[in-house]
C-alpha cells in the first residue's frame, strides 16, 4: 500500500505494518477516502452535529417525539429542501403561495425555521468533509508529482530548486481550498452559536435567522467569546489561518509566486515542501509594504497536520459547548 508522507516522498508499506509506522502520513482508501491523524475526528464532529439538531428540535417543537411525528408528515421533505436544494424544483412564487395557503401556519413556520438552522449546520459539515478530503489530496499530489517540467531532469544534481507556474497550479488550488474552508467554518460555527443563543420562539410568522448576516467577528458578542479550547479562542494558529485565507481571497495566493521546492541529492528528490513566510505569534512579519520574509523555513506540509488536528479537536469541543448551552434548560 502506498503511504503519502509529510516530506512529499511516497513509500510502499505492507498493510500489516502500517499501524507500526510513526509520524504523520496519509493513506487513501477506496472511494477516495483519506485516512490520517486528525481526520478521525470528523465522525466525532458529525455526532456532535446530530446531537445539536436533536436539541434544537426539542427546543423548537417541544419534544423529540413531536419532532419525529412532524417529519413523518408528507410535506416534510418539501419543507426541508425547497429553496435550499436543487432536488426540489420550485420557484420563489410557488413557494410563497404554498406558505400562504398552508393551514397550520405555526407548525409550518417552526419547520421552516428548524430546517433553516439545519442547513447552516449541514453547510458546516460539508465544509469540514471538504477540508478533510483536500488535506488528503494535498499530500497525495505532493507525493506523486515531481513538479518538474521534464520528469527526473534537474538543474543541479544536488541542492534545492523550485517549480512554479502550471506544474504547481493543482496543489496551489488545494492549499487555497483548505484555508478558505477553515475560515468559512469559523463563520459557520459563529452563526450556529449566535442562532442557538438567540433562538426564535415566536412563530406567528416565518422568522428570519438572527445569524443570517453573522460572520466570525460577531463571536465577541457571544457567550463563547475567547472560550478556552474552542475555535473562538484566538490562538496563534487561528490568526495564521485568518491571514492566509485573506491573502488567498484578496491577493489570489499566499505567495507572490506559488512554488513547490524540491531537495535533490545525487539526482534524486529526497524532499518536497512549500514555504510559508515568517510569522510571529500568528501575525505575519511586515515592514512597510513588505510582508513576505523568509528566515525560519516554515514548511506548510510540516505544520499542516498539527493545524488540522488542533482545528478539528477545537471544532468538536466547540460543538460540545454549544450543545451544553442548548441543553441547559431543555426537557425532552
Secondary structure, 3 states (H helix, E strand, C coil): CEEEECCCCCEECCHHHHHHCCCCEEEECHHHCEECCCCCHHHHHHHHHHHHHHHHHHHHHCCHHHHHHHHCCCCHHHHHHCCCCCCCCCCHHHHHHHHHHCCCHHHHHHHHHHHHHHHHHHHHHHHHHHHHHHHHHHHHHHHHCCCCCCCCCCCCCCEEEEEEHHHHHHHHHHHHHHHHHHHHHHHHHHHHHHHHHCCCCCCCCCCCCCCCCCCHHHHHHCCCCCCCCCCCCCCHHHHHHHHHHHHHHHHCCCCCCCEEEEEEECCEEEEEECEECCEECCEECCECCECCCCCCCEEHHHHHHHHHHHHHHHHHHHHHHHHHHHHCCCCC
